[in-house]
Amino acid sequence: MTRTPTALLSPADQERRRGLRLMKGVALGALLFMAVLFVIAFAFQEQYPPLAYVRAFAEGGMVGALADWFAVTALFRHPLGIPIPHTAIIPNRKDEIGRNLGEFVETEFLRGDVVRTKLEETAIAAKLGEWLSVPVHAERVGAEGSLMAAGILRALSDDDVSDIIEDLARKHLINPEWGPPLGGWLGRIVESGAHHGAVDLAIDSIATWLSSNQASFSGLVSRRLPAWVPSVASRLVDDTVYNEAVKFVAAVKADPRHPARIAIDGYLARLSDNLQHDPVTMARLEETKATLFDSPRVRELAAEAWNTAKAGLLDSLADPGSGLRRRIAQALAEIGTRLTTDAALQRRVDGWVTDAAVFLVDRYRHDIASIITDTVERWDAAETTEKIELMVGRDLQYIRLNGTVVGALAGLVIFSIAHALLG
């Protein structure tokens, strides 16, 4: 049989090989001792009759040692290289052993009741919570999760994601009619007065602009006056227009019930109603929407949105000091704390994990067990035999040693009984 090169063995396997060789030497030494003892006793038993008992003892020991050597050797190879039937069991029946092992694991270990009993005895949520509540552990999980998420993001096809975003945007944003929902939203804003802040901001902006841009009114009206009007009168007209604009804006700003404000409220209310009920207004909005979101533009916006989001996520996931990574670690630590203190949450999590594990085992236990069968079938017969012998061979050599001792004692007892009955 081809031996596995020592260089390919793990340190543990090399240690097992040394132990196996030692025990083989011990078992062989016991056989040789019995053989020498037998020769001496057989040669001198006529001169010293009590040596007959020693001879029977040694003879039984040799028989037991040889029988157990044959049995142990037959597991792994043909004894003395002779192809005796039912020897070299492991290399010849490797695949069958793998199938039987897989079937045993499937029927005895991968059962829903076995898995459920074991998991119900284990405080899964509490142990997970204790581990996650340690900041270092939470950061580690966050880092590993970030690496996985970054890998998934890089593996995604940008074109495919853009197509999905475009389809979702078109289905849920562009294709639906905008008028009624937009009009209803605007109506609620007007009814609640939430738009007053925006109106105030616009008035403040206009007032600020007027105070800083008086020169913009020079010639605004005077350019339209006849040429014979004196220049002094022209400047007076422009200044009057500017001052009236400033006073008007100031009045609107100071009076919450100013007619201009009321007019704005009325316009927004009419616009809200028209968006919901006026076909002309609704059609104009739909035309504007169609012009704004034509197909190439939607595609371009979807690609830009995805590329921007992807770049931002990758940068945040790669940076241990980013806000996203810190929040992930913080959230995991908080989950761990809750799992250690919230008994109701522990029961729910334990139940979810147990039910999920039982479901997976019941549905896929044959596929899981087939890993054993398929793996054993792929193994080389010689290497498999070598590995198994290294794992259990040392204990099997004790069988040889015990067989030598038991055989010797059995031979002595049988000889003694026979001698007593026939002597």
Buried (B, 14 or more C-beta within 10 A) or exposed (E): BEEBEEEEBEEEBEEBBEBBEEBBEBBBEBBEBBBEBBEBBBEEBEEEEEBBBBBBBBBBBBBBBBBBBBBBBBBBBBBEEEEEEEBBBBBBBBBEBBBBBBBEBBEEBBBBEEBBEEBEEEEBBBEBBBBBBEEEBBBBBBBEBBEEBBEEBEEEEEEEBBBBBBEEBBEEEBEEEBBEEBBEEBBEBBEEEEBBEEBBEEBEEBBEEBEEEBEEBBBEBBEEBEEEEEEEEBEEBBBEBBEEBBEBBEEBBEEEEBEBBEEBBEEBBEBBBBBBEBEEBBEBBEEEBEEEBEEEEBBEBBBEBBEEEBEEBBEBBEEEEBEBBBEBBBEBBEBBBBBBEBEEBBEEBBBEBBEEBBEBBEEEBEEBBBEBBEEBEEBEBBBBBBBBBBEBBBEBBBBBBBBBBBBBBBBBEEBBEEEEEEE
